[in-house]
Amino acid sequence: MMQVRGWPRWTRVAAGLLIGLPMLFLLILAVFPWGVLRSAVCREATARFGRPVTIGSVHRVDSIGFHPTIAVEDLKIPQAVWAGQGDFARVAKADIRFSVWPLLRGAFVPEDIRVSGLRLALVRDKEGRTNWSRPGAPTEGGSATDLQGLTVTDGVVSYRDAKEDRQAVLKVAADPDQGVRAEGEGRVRGAPVRIAFTGAAVKPGRWPFTAAITGDRLTMKAVGTMDRPLDTDAMTLDLTARADDLKRIDAVIEAGLFQTRAVELTAHVRHDRPRWTITDLKGRISRSDLSGHLTVDKKAGRTLLDGEVSARQLDFDDLSSPEGQAEAAALERRIGPRLVPNTRIDIGKIDTTDGTIRFKVGQVVSAHGPSPITGLSGRMTMDHQLLTIGDIRMALREGMVTGQAVVDQRNGAKVPRLSLDLRLRGASVLSLSGETQITGQVAARARLTGMGETVRAAVGRSDGRIGLVVANGTLPDRYAAALGFDAGAAFMGDSGRATLRCLILGVDMKDGTGRADPLIVDTSRSRLDGTGTITFPDERLALRLTGAPKQGATLRLAGAATVSGTLEKPDLVIPKEVKSVGNIFKSIGRAITGDTGPKAQNAACGTLARQVLR
């Protein structure tokens, strides 16, 4: 043995150990009998899945090297108790080649896998719990892989998802020649579908794939490339989708979408975990079109959205399913028409999503006739179940509605609180009501706050104020006379026109009941004053009206009229004592003697308008 002259003996021993021990470690690592770790692997897997994992045998196939191949036989992982009977996973045999170097840092990185007799049963319950996640840990997506080869024979994967109402059974195969293949049948929200997946042979480098779902009510196709084989955390794809309902597509992509009419969509998608970037989004929902872009990110367990959606043409009926429209029609038949919509605003289930979506609509259309809305834009911001729809600009044929709506369901509230602050400017009576003999400029404001699962229910319990002003208009002279309870002038058929100085309505809301204060209709020849209430959500009217002329009346009737019914169908009632024969003769007598009662004075229209619109 060669000796190093001049070195002390302890130095030579230390040098030998420094060289010899690593060499010995590498030799042991190269020939290590990995089968002896079977019990340790079972214990670790049992801790990972929270149920006893068993392995029939583990032995090394090759004899020496730092990329060993081990054979695992008869692997069984029981099904989670809550997920049903049977096994979660079974493998008859698997040959796995891996590198020993990642093990030194605690990572197991397979390089080549050959599996036969694979049975995998994936389950998710209604609360989102999965049988493949570590108990108590959040569900995670796919993971990066450095696989250089994959072979699967006799593989079957089943999937049941109670949360999104979807299920499938797929036969899975993979080999170096034909690549990866999976096909089978399933159901998505009750709709039968066929599922097919094809990918290139597994080897290092970019990995192209195609996935397709086909059926009468749902068809989706994704053509893309993963940065590495089976690495869904880094991939680019082009997506096309067609369905009878946007909610059925959402059962696949899980974006929190809603029910609609038939839909077609295309998009370019990039996923760099945890971020999804969706560009070139284009589609059509019935006769409404849409386009835009969206970024979906994950941070601290929350989903963060940022995007913009626009439509050249939108029909609001397209944003509800035929079933939903049928339910709304049945409700209207039962309770009668209502002005306040019954739109649901419960966001209690949107508990992990935040972000901002900007929207713009070029034209609003309707199958029921011309829509008074010609354009719409705004911004929706969600922050921990506080939804703000701000910067609202709703263009009408004449005029504009601006303001914001806030839905607050924070801190686990079972019922949302709705706050509205909307203002109408620049409209006209003609543009809002269609054919009419009354003209004038219209302005309005609503500031309401109430709790309810729908807009109608929230307004039905709201506090606040509603103001309406019509000014600088005209109306038939006989209408103006009638407002002053001048029966003679009203029925003599004067064809002229009177000035409508103003119509002022202020409604103080308390727990859904509005008190009219003031209610005034002021014309050039008469003034009408009213008191009473408007009760929501029934929109029930209970008003008492009195009028007086500003000049001498031809035949002035004493008394008052009442208005009942609803906002959509008001019912004007003139009491018998007002229109009785005796009352009429008294009015004739007063007209002969010139004693027609006090004359009405002009209302302070400007001051009153500012008060009700403040």
Secondary structure, DSSP 8 states (H G I E B T S, - for coil): ----TT--HHHHHHHHHHHHHHHHHHHHHHH--GGGGHHHHHHHHHHHHTS--EEEEEEESSSS-SS-EEEEEEEEEE--GGG-SSEEEEEEEEEEEE-STGGGGT---EEEEEEEEEEEEEEE-TT--BTTS-TTS----------SEEEEEEEEEEEEETTTTEEEEEEEEEETTTEEEEEEEEEETTEEEEEEEEE----SS-EEEEEEEE-SSEEEEEEEEESSTT-TTEEEEEEEEEES-HHHHHHHH-S-----SSEEEEEEEEEETTEEEEEEEEEEETTEEEEEEEEEEEETTEEEEEEEEEESSEEGGGGS-HHHHHHHHHHHHHH---SS---B---TT--SEEEEEEEEES-EE-TTS--SEEEEEEEEEESSSEEEEEEEEEEESS-EEEEEEEEE--TT-SS-EEEEEEEEEEEEHHHHHSS-S---EEEEEEEEEEE-SBHHHHHTT-EEEEEEEEEEEEEEHHHHHHHTTBHHHHHTT---EEEEEEEEEEEEEETTEEEEEEEEEEESSEEEEEEEEEETTTTEEEEEEEEEESS--SSB--S-EEEEEBSSSEEEE--HHHHSHHHHHHHHHHHHHT----------HHHHHHHHH-
